[in-house]
Amino acid sequence: MENNILSKIIALDKTIHEPVRIAILTLLMVVEKADFIYLKSNLQITQGNLSSHLCKLETAGYVEIEKTFKGKRPLTLIKVTEEGEKNFKDYLLTIKSFIKQSGI
């Protein structure tokens, strides 16, 4: 196995490389926007846990969070940014390269 791919694995984006954040980005990559309740129910995690992960992704610039209202009810919409999409795709390419080169 090439030393280069191992160094890329070690250097994986730590913001993305967390199971819940991978799942959040995976869901968001297939929709234009998702509301908080949709993510919470599909990921089957608590509101606090989802909020914490979204905060980390937002701080990194990987998602945009828009807080609005639908009628009188609060509505939180989340979407992947261009930077988030690029970094997530790079992350996946690194994982795919590792799997291909390791013969898994």
C-alpha positions as CSV (number, residue, x, y, z in Angstrom):
1,M,0.0,0.0,0.0
2,E,1.2,3.4,-0.9
3,N,2.5,5.6,1.9
4,N,0.8,8.6,0.3
5,I,-2.7,7.1,0.8
6,L,-1.9,6.3,4.5
7,S,-0.9,9.9,5.1
8,K,-4.2,11.0,3.4
9,I,-6.2,8.7,5.7
10,I,-4.4,10.1,8.8
11,A,-5.2,13.6,7.5
12,L,-8.9,13.0,6.9
13,D,-11.1,15.9,7.8
14,K,-11.8,15.4,11.5
15,T,-15.0,17.5,11.2
16,I,-16.5,15.1,8.8
17,H,-14.9,11.9,10.1
18,E,-17.6,11.2,12.8
19,P,-20.4,8.8,12.1
20,V,-23.3,11.2,12.8
21,R,-21.7,14.0,10.7
22,I,-21.1,11.6,7.9
23,A,-24.8,10.6,8.1
24,I,-25.9,14.3,8.2
25,L,-23.9,15.2,5.2
26,T,-25.0,12.1,3.3
27,L,-28.7,13.0,3.8
28,L,-28.1,16.7,2.9
29,M,-26.2,15.8,-0.3
30,V,-29.4,14.3,-1.8
31,V,-31.8,17.1,-0.9
32,E,-31.7,20.9,-1.5
33,K,-32.5,21.6,2.1
34,A,-33.7,19.6,5.1
35,D,-35.5,20.7,8.2
36,F,-34.3,19.9,11.6
37,I,-37.1,17.5,12.4
38,Y,-36.5,15.5,9.2
39,L,-32.8,15.1,10.1
40,K,-33.6,14.2,13.7
41,S,-36.1,11.6,12.8
42,N,-34.0,10.0,10.0
43,L,-30.9,9.9,12.1
44,Q,-32.7,8.8,15.2
45,I,-30.7,11.0,17.6
46,T,-31.7,13.5,20.2
47,Q,-32.3,17.2,19.5
48,G,-29.2,18.2,21.6
49,N,-27.0,15.7,19.8
50,L,-28.1,16.9,16.4
51,S,-27.7,20.5,17.4
52,S,-24.2,19.9,18.6
53,H,-23.1,18.2,15.3
54,L,-24.8,20.8,13.2
55,C,-23.0,23.6,15.1
56,K,-19.6,21.9,14.4
57,L,-20.5,21.6,10.7
58,E,-21.7,25.2,10.5
59,T,-18.6,26.5,12.3
60,A,-16.5,24.7,9.7
61,G,-18.5,26.3,6.9
62,Y,-19.9,22.9,5.7
63,V,-23.6,23.7,6.3
64,E,-25.8,26.8,6.4
65,I,-28.6,26.9,9.0
66,E,-31.6,29.2,8.3
67,K,-34.0,29.8,11.2
68,T,-37.4,31.0,10.0
69,F,-41.1,30.4,10.7
70,K,-43.8,28.3,9.1
71,G,-46.9,30.0,10.2
72,K,-46.3,30.6,13.9
73,R,-44.0,27.6,14.3
74,P,-40.2,27.9,14.2
75,L,-38.6,26.1,11.2
76,T,-34.9,25.4,11.0
77,L,-33.6,24.6,7.5
78,I,-30.2,23.1,6.8
79,K,-28.3,22.9,3.5
80,V,-24.8,21.9,2.5
81,T,-22.6,24.7,1.4
82,E,-20.3,24.5,-1.7
83,E,-17.3,24.1,0.6
84,G,-19.1,21.3,2.5
85,E,-20.0,19.5,-0.7
86,K,-16.4,19.7,-2.0
87,N,-14.9,18.6,1.3
88,F,-17.4,15.7,1.7
89,K,-16.7,14.5,-1.9
90,D,-12.9,14.8,-1.2
91,Y,-13.4,12.8,2.0
92,L,-15.3,10.0,0.1
93,L,-12.7,9.9,-2.6
94,T,-9.9,9.4,0.0
95,I,-11.9,6.6,1.6
96,K,-12.5,5.0,-1.8
97,S,-8.8,5.2,-2.8
98,F,-7.8,3.6,0.5
99,I,-10.3,0.7,0.0
100,K,-9.2,0.2,-3.7
101,Q,-5.4,0.3,-2.8
102,S,-5.8,-2.0,0.3
103,G,-7.8,-4.6,-1.7
104,I,-10.6,-4.6,0.8
